[in-house]
Amino acid sequence: MPQIRVPEAARYLGVSDDTVRRWIDNGVLESSKNASGRTVVDGLALARLARRNAVLPGDPDGKASSARNRFTGLVTGITSDTVMSQVELQCGPFRVVSLMSTEAVRELGIELGSEAVAVVKATMVVIETPPAS
């Protein structure tokens, strides 16, 4: 399993290094020492903790859908011309950007600060990994 140093673990979880160290001290997250004597955490354990701690606002409409990737958030940006618009949502720690017609923005009543749900159903999702060190 990949071993991740405390500062990187904190960055992935969106918390401080001190919080990760506190979690290690309190038994929330197990750690070990790498060959250099630095504290590391198991990548799988970190991923499981990230999943448990991930809290996004609930979906306001409660509709059943086959799309599993639903991100509830607030509209933080709208850039429009006469035909097309770019709409930005802040969904927890994630920024989601959608391109749509300006007509759709008007019809949906999308405005800065309004709540919206980004629904993603893609036939292709690209996953990248960092270079091996």
Steps between C-alpha positions, in 0.01 A plus 500: 500500500618854434638681802410869522680756713302710749511831302369329186233315701388834646480652151286211372264531796485880498621528860818613674805284568420539870153353449647193327752459782218531757302233315807277506547563875130427566500177295275635224776440244781246531854601415844352465851625428650483152864416425595865568330491841214727393143436607286358218145371470367221285342632179198268523430596862527866400258449210250331732528786750452753220185319389360487855574870556369621164188699572325676218162666526212265426326501165207741542266337249533140623432362150601147413761498224739261332772766519714428806716810475283777645663805653285744695644846539470873459539697180821702530543625145304560182660622178249547218485625146194503276512125431713313756573523872760359735358421845729424796384319815687454826397156624672448833870500417434448129458756222270376223471689172224454244454647155138547397283728295429845639133419441531203741658725765200735475241218496656328805523828691871450561651798680803566717454348843214272397502128581544258212586137439760396243410158361781321319441190292795443275599213276863590556670612820874558495693406814861614531767405751810692606835388358673225696759635740 
